[in-house]
Structure formats: structure tokens, C-alpha cells
Amino acid sequence: MIYLDNSATSFPKPESVYSFMDQFYRTHGVSPGRSGFDAAIETEEFVGATRRLLMNLFNGDDPNRLTFSYNASDSLNNIIQGLAMPGDHVITTCLEHNSVLRPLHHLELEGRITTTYLPFDGRGYIDPDDVRKAIRPNTKMMVLNHCSNVIGTVQLVGEVGKICRDHGVFLVVDTTQSAGALPIDMKAMCIDVVTFTGHKCLMGPTGIGGSYVNANVPVRCTRFGGTGVRSAQKTHLEEFPYRLEVGTLNMLGVAGLHAGVKWVLEQGMENLHRQEMVLWQHMVEGMRAIEGVILYCADSPENHNPVLSLNVKGMDSGDVGTILDVDYGIACRTGLQCAPRVHEVIGTDKIHGTVRLSIGPFNTAEHIDAAIEAVRDIASMKR
């Protein structure tokens, strides 16, 4: 299999991630912070070390404000529902994933909030000035996708963050596609909340993610349960990390995430990204030369991740994906990629979306050549 679906989940993982997860769970697969025996204490210390590792990745200040969840969707639900109050206005964009669109829509249906959805231009970028124009007296927050999972464009978060900070609007950034691939500095970019997942560019397993919440952000508890601390208290604990963590952590996931982040840092994020973007540029040039192939928002590698959406004229994206899989052994993603508003803007919502090819650190030039040749064959069959 030639795997070009890294925007869904990076695969394979580094060997060090597999081996560390196995070793860690065999020796420390116990509940952290729940008991006083050595293995439990050591496991809790490891959780703390992983919080610090991720806090430093985002340039935060307090490791306890780095909390774990199932994934970015889980964290976004925690943050959006924990911040939004009746009467609030929220700004977001047409680039967002359903992990943002659906929580906001449900809150709108309940009559709790109003939402403004900012458009993006033909190259795939929002205009920061549109953010300024959209701010109202009751605007509570902006939720912004750092990097699109459909078209790969990377937004100018720092410019948006400055505008939000100047107007007292909390900026929540979804780094699902960028954490581990691009530098994210919460201070320099004026970010109030980062949400992330572990199973993409951070090279961890599925089922682990989290958020970092600045001290000034009044996120409420929206779920309640065990914490292992002050069990006689009837209400859920307000202090971090307990405010956003309920029940026993996914320790196997935390271990894999820890190993994945360390691998990324050892390789160098910039080195990995540069290597992947060289392959992306090669893929774009090859696909662009094929008659009948349409590319979306792939004008320049600047402010871009190694994600390419395309279609073959006259063919359903699902059919193209099936042929790539069955006849050529190439794994990709087709359809709307859980981001329907992106497809509405680029005009692919009525034709079943796009074929998405996304590159990871273990892809090679030979993989890209094979994908280009496969699409060329498919396009020639249609002609």
C-alpha cells in the first residue's frame, strides 16, 4: 500500500512510538494519581512530563493547563461549549471541520449563540480584516482552523490573533493539521486556546488529544466525574487539569503521544515539513500537467501543508479513490472530508467532494510518482 491519507491519520508511526507504547504499558499500565504505590506515582510523573513537553511545544506557561482528551473534536466540544454563554456571538470560517461546525450549529439551534462564518478567497485564505469587521459588542470568541484538512492552506493566525486580542475576543485555534508540522507560539500569535490531536502530525496513536487554555480564559466544566482528588466533594473540581479531564486517562495514548512528540522534535519539525513540501510541489506539478485534472487552492507552497485536493473531470471522486485503491494500491480520502463548507466555496459540494492526497514523513518520491502515473492513467481512461 502507498499511503497518502496522512491528513486523516499519520501512518505508519515511527518505530520508536510502537516500541515505547509496548514497553511503557507493560510496566506502567496503571491509573495515574489514584494510588500511592510506586508504579502509580511514576505514571503520574510521566503524565506531568508529557504535559510539560506539549506545553513547551505551544509556548505555554503552566503544564497543568495542558489537558488531555480523546482527540481534537473532543477538546473543541469542551472549549466551545465551555466558553459559549447565552447571547454570545462567535466568529468562525468556512474552512472549519465538523468538529467546529457541528457544536456551533447545535448551540445556534438551542438559541444560545449567533455565529458568523467568514469566507475564504480563491487561494484558500481568509482576510484578517474580515475578522475585524465581523466583531460585535457581544463577540465572545473566534474559532479558527490553522490549516485546512481539505486544501492544506495555513492561515495567518498571528494577524488574526492580534485583532482578536485588541478587541477582547478569545481566539481558539484548531491545530489538528498543524501541531507537529508548523511552529505554534501562543504568545507571539496571541492565541488563547489551542486544541490538538495526537494521531496526525504529532505521530501518536488515535484516541488521544487535548488542549492548552490560557489562565484568562473562563472555560466552564461541561462534564463531571472522577478525578482521584478530593473524592468527597460533590461538585467537579474547578482547578486545572481536572476542570477539563474526567475519569482515568488513556495512558497508552499519552505514552504514544509522548514518544511521537519526541520523535518529531528529534527529526526537526522544519526538516520534516520541508521534506514533505518538496514532495507536495512535485505532486502538484505532475498532476497539473495531466489533461482533465482539476486542482484546488494549490497555487503556492507558501503557507501550505502537504495536502492536495483534486478531481478528474467527468468522474466521481469516490470512483477515482476506489480505482486508486483497488488497481494501484494507493490509499487516499475522497468525499467532503468532514468539512462541507469548504466544498461549498470551491464548488465541489454537488459533485461529491474531492480526491485528497496527503503526504507524511514516510512518503517518498517513488510514492508520488506512482500517484501521478495512476491519476494520469485514470484521466486517460475517461478521455
N, C-alpha and C positions, 0 to 999 in steps of 0.2 A: 504493500500500500504506500502510495505517495500521499502524505498527509498535508493538506492545505486548508485546514479548518481550525487554525490556532486561535482565531478570534472567539470561537466557541469554548475551546479548552486546549491549552498547550499540550502537545503530545509529540514524542514521548517526553517524560521528565528526565532530568539529569540522573545518572546512576546513583549519585550521592544522595538524592532525595529518596529513592527507593530503599537504599541500604540503611539510611538513618531512620526512616519510619519503622522499618522492621526491627532494628536494634533497640530503638527507644521504646517501642510498645512492648517488647519482650521484657524490658527491665523496669519501665516506669508507666505501665498502662494502668495507673490507679487514679483516683479522684484527687485533684489538687485542692489544697486549702480546706479539706474536710476532716483530716485526721492528723495525729501527731507523730506517726511513725516515719522513719527516715525516707522511705520512697515517696510518701505523700509530700513531705517537706521539700524534697529535691524536685519533685514535679512542679510544685508551686513556684519554686525558684526559677525553673525553666520557663514557666509561663511569663514570669516577670521579665526574664531576659528577652523573650520574644516580643513582649510589649515594647521594650526599650529599642530593640532592633528596628521595629516598624515605626516607632515614634521618630527615631533619627532619620529614617528614610523620608519622612514628610516634614522634618524640621519642627517637631512639636516640642513642648516643654515638660509635660507631666505624663509619664508612662501609664499611670492609672486611667488616663482619659483615652487610651488606646484600648478599645473594647472589641471582643470577638463576636462573630455571628456565623450564620450558615454560609453567607455569600453577600455580594453587594446588594442584591434585591432585598434581602432580609434587613440589611442595615439601612437602606433607603426608606423602607417602610417604617423602621424605628424612628429615623430622623424626621421624615416628613410628617408622620402622624404625631410625633412627639413635639414638634415645633408649631404646627399649624393650630391656630385658635379660631373660634367663630368670628367671622368678619374680616379675616386676613385676606390679603391679596398676595398671590405667588406668581413670580415670573419664571418661565422656563423656555425651552426652544423646541422647534420641530425636529431636532436631531436626537431627541431622547429615546431611550429604550422603554419598553413597557414597565420596567421596574420603577420608573418615574411617572410615566403617563397614567398608569392604572391607579396607583394610590392617589394621585391628584384628582383624577376623574371621579373616584369614589367619594372623595371629600367634597367635590363640587355637587355630586348627586345628593349628598346629605345636606347641602345648603350651608356648609361650614366655611367654604372659601370661594374666591373667584381666581381665575387663572388666565394669564396672558402667555400665548405661545409665539415666540419670536421666529421669524423665517430665517432661512439661510440663502446665500446667493448662489449663483451658478457654479462657483468653485467649491462650495460646501462650507462657507464660513458665515457666522453671524456678524453683524455690525455692532461693536460695543456701544455706539451711540444710540442704537435702538433700545439698549438696556436702560440708558439714562431717560429716554423718552417714555419708557413704559412704567417707570417708578411712580407710585401714587403715595399719598399720605399713609395709607394702611398696608403698604407692601411690607411683608414680613421677611420674605426670603426669595432668593433666586436659586434654582436648581439647574446646574449646567453640566452637560456631558463634556468631559475634557477631550475625548477622542471618540468619533463615531464608529460604531461596530459595523456599519454598512459601507461607508465611503472612506473611512480612515482619516478624515480631516481632524486636525488638532486645533482647538480653539485658543484664542488669546486670553487665557484665564487671568493673567496679571492685569490687563487693561480692564476687564470686566470687574475683577476684584476691587480695584481702586475706585471705580464708580460706585459699587455697592457699599464699600466702606465709607465713602464720603456722604452717602445718603442714609446710613444706618440700617442697611439691608443685609441680612445674613446671606453669605454665599456658601452654598452646599455644592461640592464638586464630586461628580461620579467619575472615579478614576478606574473603572472596570477594565478599560482597554489600555490604560496608560501607566498604572502603577507597576513599576519594574521595567518599564520601557523608556520612560521620559522622566527627567528631574521634576519633582513636585515639592516646592518650598512654600509651606503655608504662610509663612511670614512675608516673604517677598511678593507672593501672589495675592495677599490679602484674602486668604481662604479661611472660613470659619469652621467648616466641617468637610472632612474627606471621607468618602466611603470607598471601599476597595473589595476585591475578591482575590482569593489565593490561587485559583486554578488556571489563570491565564498567564500574563507576563511575569508574575512572581514565581511561577514554576512549581507551585504547591499542588496538593490534591484538591478534588472537588469537596464541597461541604464545609469550607472554611473561608471566612472573610471578616470584615469588620469596619470600624470607623474610628476616626480621631476627631474629638469635639473640643474646640477651644473653651476656655474657662468662662467666657462671657455669654455662651450660648445656652439658653434656658430650655434644653430638651427635657420633656417630661417622661416619666416611666409610662410605657403603654402595655407592658407585660409584667407579670408578677409571679414570684415563686421562690425556690430555694437559692440561697447564696452561700450557705455554710458559715455565715457570720450572723450573730445576734438572732438566733432562730426563734426566740420568744417574742420578738417584735412582730406585731400584727400587720404592719404596712411594709411594703418593699423598701429596701434601703435606697436613700437618695444619693449617697456618695458614689463616685466612680471608683472602680469599673462596674460595681454592682447595679447601678442605675439602668444600664443597658445590657446586662448579662443575667440570664435566668437559667438556673439549673447547671448541671455538670458540663464543662466544656468538652468539645470534640478534641481530645488530646492527641489522637492520631493525626488529625488535621493540623493542629498547632505545630506538632513536630515536623510534618512535611512542609508546612509553610516556612518555618524557621530555616530548614535546610534549603528550601528553594530560594529564599531571600539571600542567604549567604552565598549560594552559587551565583546568583545574578551579580552580587557585589564583587565577588572574586573575578568574574569574567569582565565586569565593567559594563554598566548599562549603555554607555555611549558606544562601546565597541559592538555590543550585540545589535543595537539599533542601526548602527552604520552598516553592518554586515547584512542585515535584513533589508534595508532600504536599497542597497546595491542590487539585490535580487529583485526587489519590487520594481525598480527602474527597468531592469532587463525584461521583466514580465510585461510591464506597460508597453514598452517599445515593441515587443514581439506581438502582443495582442492587437495593438493599434495598427499594425501592418496587415492584419487579416481582413479581407473584404467581408462585410456583413457583421462584424463585431462592433458593438457599441460599448464604450467605457464611460463610467460615471465619476465625475469630480476627481480626475486623475491627471490634472494639468502639470503638477509640480511636486517634487519630493519634499519641498519646504513645508514645515508644519503639517506633516503627514506621517501616518503609521503604515506598515506594510500590508495594507488591506486593499483589495481591488474588487469592485463590483462591475460585472459586465453582462451583456446579453448577446445572443446570436439572433439576428433579425429573422422573424418568422417562426421562432421556436420558443416553446415554453421553457422557462428556466429550470423547472423540475425535470423535464425531459433531458435537458443538457446535463444536469447533475447526475441523472441516472446513467447516461451513456458514459460520462467520465468515470463513474464508479465501476460499472459492470464491464465495460470494454477496455478501459485504460488503467484501472486500479488507482484512480485519483479521488481522494476524499475532499469534498468541499461542502459548502452550505448554500442552499437555494431558498427562494421564497422571500418573505418580508423580514426575516431576521429579528423578529420581536420589536421592530421599530417602524410601525406603519406610517407615521407622519413623514419620515424621510422619503419613503417611496411615493407618497402623495406629491411631495415637492419635485422630485426628479422624474415624475411621470411614469413610474413602474408599478403603481398600485393596482392598475387594471390588467396588467399582464403577468400577474403572479410573481412580482418582485424581480430579483436578480440572481445571478450566479456569483457567489462571493468566494474569492480565493484569498486566504490569509496565511502569511508566512511566519515561521517561527525560527528559533535559533538552530534547529537541527535540519532545516531545509538546505538544499544545495542547488548549484546552478543546473545540475542534471535534472533535478526535480522540476525546475522552472521550464527548462527546455522541453521536457516531456509534456507539461501542461500546455505550452504554446502549440506544440505539434498536435496534441489531442484536439484542442479547440479549432485549429486550422482544418483538421480532418472533418470535424462536425460541421463547421461552416460550409465546407465544400460539398458535403452531402446534401445540405439544404439547397445550395445553389443548383 
